[in-house]
Amino acid sequence: DLWVPNFGVQEYMGYSEQMLEVFPHNWTFDNGYMHPGDKPGLGIEFDEKLAAKYPYEPAYLPVARLEDGTLWNW
């Protein structure tokens, strides 16, 4: 969304140190603005050998139902 001039809000969630180690990126932040960097494409690289240090661990969202099946807040 960096190029869309009429976009009101761009959300960004930070990444863990492990994620940044495996997926180095080229973007930077300056005074509240995100700069995409100068690498082609998305500017993200992937290190398979380094990624092997962090095996996949499944994560599950909380169940949003009570025992009787009623929808409920997480």
N, C-alpha and C positions, 0 to 999 in steps of 0.2 A: 504493500500500500504506500510505499514511499513516494511514488510518482503521482498519486491521485490528488490533484489540487483541491478538490471539493470534499475531501474526507475529513470529518470532524475530529475523531478520536482514534488514535492507534494504540492498542494495548500491547504491552510487552511484559512477558514473565521472565524473570531472571533464570539462569541455569546454574546447576551445581558445579563445583570444581571438576568433578569427574566428567561431566558432560562437556565442559569447555576444553578439557584435556583431549578428549576423543574427537570432538568436532571443533577444531580451531576456526575462528571466523575473522572477517575483515571489517565488520561494521564497528562504529564507535558512537558514543554519545557526547554531545557538547551543548550546554545550555538548554537541555530539554529536547534537543533535536537528535534524531538518529541519522547518521551518515552511512550509506551502504558500502563504502570502500570502493576500491578500483579493480577487484578481481572479477573475471567474467562469471556469468550465471548468478547463482545465489551467493557465491563467495565463501562456500563452506567446503572444507576438506574432511576426509574420514580416514583414520588410522586404524586398520583392521587389527594389527598386532597389539596395539594399545587397548583397543576395545575388548580384546580377549581377557584382559585383566578384570573386566567388569561383566560377569555373566548376567544374563537376563534374570530378573526377579519379578515374577508376576505381581501386580497390584490390583486390588479390586475396589470398586466404588462401594460405599455403604448401601445396604439394602434400604430402599425407600418405602417399605411396606411393614406394617405391623404383622404379628403372627396370624391375625384373622384376615389378612389380605388388604386391609385399609391402607391407602396411600398416606404417607407421612413424610415430614421433612427429614433430611439427612441429619 
